[in-house]
Every structure is written in C-alpha cells, then in structure tokens.
Amino acid sequence: MRDAIKESGRASLHLLSGAAIAILCYLMVGVALFTAFLTVTVIGAGVLPESVLLLRRLAGWERRRTAARTGTPVPEAYLPLEGPLPARVRTAVTDPGTGRDLIWAAAQLLYGMGVWFASLVLWPPALLVDGVVTGLAGRRPVVLPLIGRLADLGAEWSRALLTPTPAAARAAALAARVEELTATRAGAIAAHGAELRRIERDLHDGTQARLVALSMRIGLAKRAYDSDPVAARKLLDDAQTQAEEALAELRHVVRGIHPPILTDRGLTGAVRALAASSGLEVEVSVTGLADHTPGDRPEKFDAPRTPGDRPEKLDAPRTPGERPEHVDAARATAPRAPAAVEAAAYFVIAEALTNAAKHSGAIRASVALTREPTALRARVADEGRGGAEAGESGGSGLVGMRRRVAALDGTVRLTSPEGGPTVIEVELPCVW
C-alpha cells in the first residue's frame, strides 16, 4: 500500500506538470494566432521564427517530462533556424517539426487537462477504497494504480504526437550533417592557413636567413681569393657549414609538410621513429597494419640519455642469423591506410608525444595503432600529471589536432583527469 501511494503521488505530480503545460499551450495558441496575423500583414514576419523557437522549447520540456516518466528518450528533429530573416521564416513555415508541435500543443489542451481532472476524481475513492477497505483487508490496491495508468497514457500520447516522422528525421539529420561539414570545412581551412603561415615563417626565419648568409660568405670569399687565400678558404668552410645547416632546415620544413619516412616506411615505421626521438620511454604496439619490425611483441624505446646519443630499442628479439627485414608475411602484406589518413594519424601522434614530453612530467608513454574494419584507430597514453583541457579551450596543439582529424570526418577523445593518466584516442574513417 505504501509503494502504491508513492507511485500514485509521482503520477499525480506528472499529471500536474502536464496540466501546467496544457495551460502554457493555451497561451501558445494565442501567441500562434497573433504571430500568424503579424506574418500575414508582413510587418511582423520577424516574430515567426522566435515564436517557433518558443514552441520548440515547450515541446522539448514535454519530451524531457515524457522521457522521465517512461525511461525512454523522445527524439526530436528540427531544421536549424539560421541565416537571414527570409530564410528563417521559410524554414519555420516548411519545417515538418513545426506542424507536429502545433498538433501536439492543440491536443495537449485536451488530454493534458483531461487526465489531470480524471486523477483528481480518482483520489477520493482511492483513499476510501484502497486506504480503508483493501488496506485493512491486506489486499492489493485497486484504484490507486489507475492514477499511474493515466500518467502513462498521457506520456504515450505525448510520445506518439512528438516523435518525428522518418522523413522529418532524415531531413533534420541531413541539415545537421551539412552544418557539421560546414564547421569542419571552416576548421580545415583555418588549419591549412595556420600551416601555410608556419611554413612561411620557418622558411623566412630559418632557411632564407641561412641562404642569405651563405651568399654573403661566398661573395666575401670571391673577393678575398686573390689577396688572402687562407681567409678565403676559411670563408668557404663557413659557407659549406651554413649550406649544410640550410639543408637541415629544409629537411625540417619538408618533414612538417609530409614526412618522407611516412612514404618510405609507412605509418608504423614513422611512428616508431617518433617514439625513438620523443625523449620518453615509449611502447609501440601495432594490430592489423603493415609492420616491418621483426617479432610480434611491442617495441620499447628508451629516451636518449645524452645529446646525440641514439635511442636504444629494448625487448626486440635477437635470434642468431635473423635479418631485421624478416617479418610475418601477413603483417608485411597488410594494406596501408590512405595517405591523408596516415598523415593525420602521424601528426596527431607526434603532437601527443610532444605534449607529453613537454607538459606531462611523464617518463613513459604508449602508442597503439589498430586497424578496424572501417577505420584506423590510434591511442596515445602517458603516465603524467594529467589536467589537459579538451575542446577549443585547450592548447593550440590540441585544437589543431581536432581540426586535422575533423577534416577527415574523424573523432578525437581526450581523457586527462588531474593526476593522470592522459589518454588521447583518435578514430579516422578509411576504406582499406
């Protein structure tokens, strides 16, 4: 009996809120008529989109209320009210969701108040019959469950009226997809512009300055060649050193555009090179991708101990007579992802390892590459202090990472609680 009373109380609160929404729908009918009059007279066409947004909020409240009662979300499908006023008015009028919301608002006036009044009528006999007769007899309540059924009935009617048609759902999904593609296209253009500015800055401040200094050295050597051959030779030696430095700068710029190692050794080889030069002890594991490293166990790379010291691979199997290029045939012939997908994964992993080395305070990290049926998945984790911010508020590296992945319709998930660990998971759709 106690449970039945509690459930009936919750149902009554649900019905009471439905009656309140019915009163708001009554007011909304007046707003709709006033808006229609202003729209017909043209002078108040700007009121129409705002009225539709108000109706959408009211319908959204009913969806949340119905979902709380039934435990199942009620989907919504609306075309976005954006752009200039004529486009917003046209969308507000032609959107199928507007028509369904109007039908629901008119029906809510009837059943919203009707089921509420019915529950008020049921409470006195419920208290009399269930509270006295069946309660004293120790039997199950008879009238109180009817109040809960009234609340369920009202929720089902709301669900039926507010659930969008398949055509409306497809149209809304298409509009949302177009909006998403517009945003990712803008992000890709911004990332491309930032990359061009970075390349221009690197060429101007690095390679161009070294080439200018090289030209000056060669000119001075030509002038001093007849009068002071020793000084000319020294100038030429300096010029050769500067030429090598300029070549190194050019290689650095080229690697920033598309690393040659990505073309030569594939994504797995390029990632292992990143791990070897990251400054961390990095474990690399590969699943389902072409791999040109002997053995099946993950490779580990120690951080360089001194400047110029080459990283040392740990745990690599060393079998007498084994050639480094010997690999399992299935792994060696595994298909490669498209070049754009490999480049995006490479730069995301490079940025993640750079951030881990600079900001996390970690000494170890792990990189996992996995081939999925329709995607390439990359996971970078470190054991640092955590606290990395997700979204546009994060660092420029994370923002650039998201834009690069979004341009390929991929997803980035960042998990970085205070105290660590930090995990970056990237999924890039591709066809193998």
C-alpha positions in Angstrom: 0.0 0.0 0.0 2.8 2.4 0.9 4.5 1.8 -2.6 1.2 2.3 -4.3 0.6 5.6 -2.6 4.2 6.8 -3.5 3.7 5.7 -7.1 0.3 7.5 -7.3 1.9 10.6 -5.8 4.6 10.6 -8.5 2.0 10.0 -11.2 -0.1 12.9 -9.8 2.9 15.2 -10.0 3.5 14.2 -13.6 -0.1 14.9 -14.4 0.0 18.2 -12.6 3.0 19.3 -14.7 1.1 18.1 -17.8 -1.8 20.3 -16.8 0.6 23.3 -16.4 2.0 22.6 -19.9 -1.6 22.5 -21.2 -2.2 26.0 -19.7 1.0 27.1 -21.5 -0.2 25.5 -24.7 -3.4 27.5 -24.3 -1.3 30.7 -24.1 0.8 29.4 -27.0 -2.3 29.1 -29.2 -2.9 32.9 -28.6 0.7 33.6 -29.5 0.4 31.5 -32.7 -2.7 33.3 -33.8 -1.1 36.7 -33.1 2.1 35.6 -34.9 0.1 34.4 -37.9 -1.7 37.8 -38.1 1.5 39.7 -38.0 3.1 37.5 -40.6 0.2 37.9 -43.0 0.5 41.6 -42.6 4.3 41.3 -43.3 5.1 43.9 -40.6 5.7 41.2 -38.0 7.4 38.4 -40.0 10.4 38.6 -37.7 8.2 37.3 -34.8 7.5 34.0 -36.6 10.9 32.4 -36.0 11.0 33.4 -32.4 7.5 32.0 -31.8 8.6 28.7 -33.4 11.6 28.6 -31.1 9.3 29.2 -28.1 7.1 26.3 -29.3 10.2 24.1 -29.7 11.3 24.8 -26.1 7.8 24.0 -24.8 7.8 20.7 -26.8 11.3 20.0 -25.6 10.1 20.3 -22.0 7.3 17.8 -22.7 9.8 15.4 -24.3 12.0 15.5 -21.2 9.0 15.1 -19.0 7.8 12.1 -21.0 11.3 10.5 -21.1 11.5 10.9 -17.3 8.2 9.0 -16.9 8.8 6.3 -19.5 12.5 5.9 -19.2 13.0 6.2 -22.9 14.1 9.4 -24.7 11.8 11.0 -27.1 13.7 12.0 -30.3 13.4 15.4 -31.9 14.1 16.5 -35.4 14.1 20.2 -36.4 15.7 22.2 -39.2 18.1 24.8 -37.9 16.6 28.4 -37.8 19.7 30.2 -39.0 20.6 32.7 -41.7 18.9 35.9 -42.8 15.3 36.6 -41.8 13.7 35.4 -45.1 15.5 32.0 -44.8 14.5 31.7 -41.1 10.8 32.4 -41.9 10.9 29.9 -44.8 12.4 27.3 -42.5 9.9 27.9 -39.7 7.0 27.5 -42.1 8.2 24.5 -44.0 9.8 22.5 -41.1 7.6 19.4 -40.5 8.5 19.6 -36.8 6.6 22.9 -36.5 3.4 21.2 -37.7 3.8 18.3 -35.3 4.5 20.7 -32.4 1.3 22.6 -33.3 -0.8 19.4 -33.4 0.7 18.4 -30.0 0.0 21.7 -28.5 -3.6 21.6 -29.6 -4.0 18.0 -28.3 -2.3 18.8 -25.0 -5.0 21.3 -24.3 -7.5 18.4 -24.2 -5.7 15.3 -22.8 -3.3 17.3 -20.5 -6.2 18.8 -18.6 -8.4 15.8 -19.0 -6.1 13.2 -17.4 -5.3 15.6 -14.6 -9.0 16.1 -13.8 -9.6 12.4 -14.0 -6.8 11.8 -11.4 -8.5 14.3 -9.1 -11.7 12.4 -9.4 -9.9 9.1 -8.6 -8.1 10.3 -5.5 -11.2 10.3 -3.1 -12.4 6.8 -3.9 -8.8 5.6 -3.9 -8.3 6.8 -0.4 -11.6 5.4 0.6 -11.4 2.0 -1.1 -7.7 1.3 -1.0 -7.0 3.1 2.2 -9.8 1.6 4.2 -11.3 -1.5 2.5 -8.4 -3.2 0.8 -5.9 -1.7 3.1 -7.4 -3.2 6.3 -8.0 -6.4 4.4 -4.4 -6.6 3.4 -5.2 -6.8 -0.3 -3.6 -5.2 -3.3 -4.8 -1.6 -4.0 -7.5 -1.3 -6.8 -8.0 2.4 -7.6 -4.6 3.8 -6.9 -2.9 2.0 -9.9 -5.4 3.7 -12.2 -3.8 7.1 -11.5 -0.4 5.7 -12.6 -2.1 4.3 -15.8 -3.5 7.8 -16.5 0.0 9.3 -16.3 1.4 6.5 -18.6 -1.5 7.1 -21.0 -0.7 10.8 -21.2 3.0 10.1 -21.7 2.3 7.7 -24.5 0.1 10.2 -26.3 2.8 12.8 -26.0 5.3 10.4 -27.4 3.1 9.5 -30.3 2.5 13.1 -31.2 6.1 14.4 -30.7 8.0 11.6 -32.3 9.1 12.9 -35.7 8.3 11.1 -38.9 11.1 9.2 -40.7 11.1 11.9 -43.4 11.5 14.7 -40.9 14.2 12.8 -39.1 16.1 12.3 -42.3 15.8 16.0 -43.2 16.9 17.1 -39.8 19.9 14.6 -39.8 20.9 15.9 -43.3 20.7 19.5 -42.1 22.8 18.7 -39.1 25.3 16.9 -41.3 25.6 19.9 -43.6 26.1 22.2 -40.6 28.8 19.8 -39.2 30.5 19.6 -42.6 30.5 23.4 -42.8 32.1 23.7 -39.4 34.8 21.1 -40.2 35.4 22.7 -43.6 36.0 26.1 -41.8 38.3 24.4 -39.3 40.2 22.6 -42.1 40.7 26.0 -43.9 41.9 27.6 -40.7 44.3 24.7 -40.0 45.6 24.9 -43.6 46.1 28.7 -43.3 47.9 28.2 -40.0 50.1 25.5 -41.6 51.0 27.8 -44.5 51.9 30.6 -42.1 54.1 28.2 -40.1 55.9 27.0 -43.3 56.4 30.6 -44.4 57.7 31.6 -41.0 60.1 28.6 -40.9 61.4 29.4 -44.4 61.8 33.1 -43.7 63.4 32.9 -40.3 65.4 29.8 -40.9 66.3 28.7 -44.4 66.1 32.1 -46.1 68.4 33.7 -43.4 70.9 30.9 -43.8 70.9 31.2 -47.6 71.4 34.9 -47.4 74.4 34.5 -45.0 75.7 31.7 -47.3 75.5 34.1 -50.4 77.4 36.8 -48.4 80.1 34.3 -47.3 80.6 33.1 -50.9 80.8 36.8 -52.1 83.4 37.6 -49.5 85.4 34.5 -50.4 85.5 35.5 -54.0 86.8 38.9 -53.2 89.5 37.6 -50.8 90.5 34.7 -53.0 93.4 36.5 -54.9 94.7 38.7 -52.0 94.2 36.3 -49.0 93.7 32.6 -50.0 93.7 31.4 -46.3 90.9 33.8 -45.3 89.0 32.8 -48.5 89.3 29.1 -47.6 88.0 29.8 -44.1 85.1 31.7 -45.6 84.3 28.8 -47.9 84.5 26.4 -45.0 82.0 28.5 -43.2 79.8 28.7 -46.3 79.8 24.9 -46.5 78.7 24.6 -42.9 75.9 27.1 -43.5 74.8 25.2 -46.6 74.5 22.0 -44.6 72.6 23.9 -41.9 70.3 25.3 -44.6 69.7 21.8 -46.0 68.9 20.6 -42.4 66.4 23.4 -42.1 64.8 22.5 -45.5 64.5 18.8 -44.4 62.8 20.0 -41.2 60.3 22.1 -43.2 59.6 19.2 -45.6 59.1 16.8 -42.6 56.5 19.3 -41.3 54.6 19.1 -44.6 54.7 15.4 -45.3 57.5 13.3 -43.6 59.4 11.3 -46.2 59.7 8.4 -43.7 55.9 8.1 -43.9 56.2 7.3 -47.6 59.2 5.1 -47.2 58.4 3.0 -44.1 54.7 3.5 -43.7 52.8 4.7 -40.6 54.2 2.0 -38.3 57.8 2.8 -39.2 57.2 6.5 -38.9 55.6 6.1 -35.5 58.5 4.1 -34.3 60.8 6.8 -35.4 58.7 9.3 -33.5 58.9 7.1 -30.4 62.6 6.8 -30.7 63.1 10.5 -30.8 60.4 11.7 -28.4 62.5 11.9 -25.2 60.3 9.4 -23.4 60.3 5.7 -22.9 57.6 4.8 -25.4 56.0 1.4 -26.1 54.6 0.9 -29.6 52.1 -1.8 -30.4 50.5 -2.4 -33.9 47.5 -4.5 -34.7 46.5 -5.4 -38.2 48.7 -2.9 -40.0 51.8 -3.5 -42.3 54.7 -3.8 -39.9 58.3 -4.1 -40.9 59.7 -4.8 -37.4 60.9 -8.3 -36.5 58.9 -10.2 -33.9 55.3 -9.8 -32.6 56.0 -8.2 -29.3 55.6 -4.4 -28.8 58.8 -2.4 -29.1 60.0 -0.1 -26.4 62.3 2.8 -26.9 64.5 4.4 -24.3 64.7 8.1 -24.0 68.1 9.5 -25.3 70.5 9.8 -22.3 72.9 12.4 -23.8 72.7 14.8 -26.7 73.5 12.9 -29.9 73.0 9.6 -28.2 70.9 7.3 -30.3 67.8 5.7 -28.7 68.2 2.0 -27.9 65.5 -0.5 -28.7 64.5 -2.8 -25.9 62.9 -6.2 -26.0 63.5 -6.6 -29.7 64.0 -10.3 -30.3 67.6 -11.2 -31.3 67.8 -14.6 -32.9 71.1 -15.6 -34.4 71.1 -15.1 -38.1 67.8 -13.2 -38.0 67.6 -10.4 -40.6 65.9 -7.1 -39.5 63.7 -7.1 -42.5 62.3 -10.5 -41.8 58.6 -10.2 -40.9 55.5 -12.3 -40.8 54.0 -12.4 -44.3 50.5 -11.5 -43.3 51.7 -8.4 -41.4 54.1 -7.3 -44.2 51.4 -7.5 -46.8 48.7 -5.9 -44.7 47.0 -3.0 -46.6 48.0 0.6 -45.8 45.6 3.4 -45.0 45.2 6.3 -47.5 48.0 8.8 -47.4 45.8 11.6 -45.9 44.7 9.2 -43.1 48.3 8.2 -42.4 49.5 11.8 -42.4 46.7 12.8 -39.9 47.5 9.9 -37.6 51.2 10.6 -37.8 50.8 14.3 -36.9 48.3 13.6 -34.1 50.7 11.1 -32.5 53.6 13.5 -33.0 51.7 16.3 -31.3 50.6 14.0 -28.4 54.1 12.7 -27.7 55.5 16.3 -27.9 52.8 17.5 -25.4 53.6 14.5 -23.1 57.3 15.2 -23.2 56.9 19.0 -22.6 54.0 19.2 -20.2 53.0 15.9 -18.6 56.1 15.2 -16.5 55.9 11.6 -17.5 58.8 9.3 -18.3 56.8 6.6 -20.1 54.2 6.6 -22.7 52.5 4.1 -25.1 51.2 4.3 -28.6 48.7 1.8 -30.1 47.8 1.6 -33.7 44.8 -0.6 -34.6 43.2 -1.4 -37.9 39.4 -1.5 -37.6 37.1 -2.8 -40.4 36.2 0.8 -41.5 38.7 3.0 -39.6 42.2 3.5 -38.3 42.4 3.9 -34.5 45.3 5.5 -32.7 45.7 5.7 -28.9 48.4 7.7 -27.1 48.7 7.4 -23.3 51.2 8.8 -20.8 51.6 8.5 -17.1 51.9 12.2 -16.4 50.1 14.6 -14.2 47.1 15.0 -16.4 44.9 18.1 -16.4 44.9 18.6 -20.2 41.9 20.7 -21.3 39.6 19.4 -24.0 37.7 21.4 -26.6 38.6 24.8 -28.1 39.9 26.0 -24.7 42.8 23.6 -24.9 46.2 24.4 -26.2 46.8 25.3 -29.9 48.2 21.8 -30.4 45.0 20.1 -29.3 42.9 22.5 -31.3 45.0 21.8 -34.4 44.8 18.1 -33.8 40.9 18.2 -33.6 40.7 20.3 -36.8 43.0 18.0 -38.7 41.0 14.9 -37.6 37.6 16.6 -38.2 38.6 17.5 -41.8 38.7 13.7 -42.4 35.4 13.2 -40.5 37.2 11.5 -37.6 36.8 11.8 -33.9 39.2 12.7 -31.0 38.5 11.7 -27.4 40.7 13.2 -24.6 40.7 11.8 -21.1 43.0 13.7 -18.7 41.9 13.8 -15.1 44.0 15.6 -12.5 46.8 13.3 -11.5 46.7 11.5 -14.8 46.9 9.5 -16.9 46.3 11.4 -20.1 44.8 9.3 -23.0 44.1 10.6 -26.5 42.1 8.3 -28.8 41.7 9.1 -32.4 39.5 7.3 -34.9 39.9 8.1 -38.6 37.4 6.6 -41.1 39.0 4.9 -44.1 38.5 2.3 -46.7 41.1 -0.5 -46.8 
